[in-house]
Amino acid sequence: MDVQLVARSQEGDREAFAALATATYGRLHRVAQNILGDLDRAEDATQQAVVDIWRKLPQLRDARRFEAWSYRILVRLCYAEARKSKRLLPGIEGGREEDPGAASAITGIVYRDQLERGFAKLPVEQRAVVVLHHYIGLPLPEVAEVLDIPEGTAHSRLSRAMSSLRAALEADARVPDARSVSEQVR
């Protein structure tokens, strides 16, 4: 991030902030969409984050920390959006191209669907840690800083989230045998 652009924005330069907002909006929106799993609510959270960033920018002490600071504002707004409505739609937006060597497109779709269903069941706090660590690529100490939680809490949330996702995938992978299905029908 251009530190000079952040510094000029902090001084009230609207043109500098417009350039800063343009440069960061897409990144913030992808994070919000991955955390919330809903395009409309992600848009609401991102727009509010940009407004809050403008209002709070003079309070930022170190312009070099702008990126982490902006994530913190966004994640808090995502938490608020998630509390507004407990209904979450699955939707981990890839952002990366599919592996061209995939054995079968159908297998990839099924796997992604299972992953999205498992991800949607995670509490928003766990989704935030997964998105910041795995999607954005922040190291866990920075994730903890962004979320304003102890590093141990970030580790445990990530561990619980990954365990839940593994369990969801394993549960979907289990195919009941014909005998148990016929017994359930009776």
VENTA-V469716 format. One record per helix or strand of 2 or more residues. SS is the DSSP state (helix for helix, strand for strand). FROM is the first residue (numbers start at 0). TO is the last residue. If there is no record, write none. Layout:
[[SS/FROM/TO] [SS/FROM/TO]]
This chain:
[[helix/2/9] [helix/13/35] [helix/38/58] [helix/62/83] [helix/104/120] [helix/123/134] [helix/139/146] [helix/150/172] [helix/177/184]]
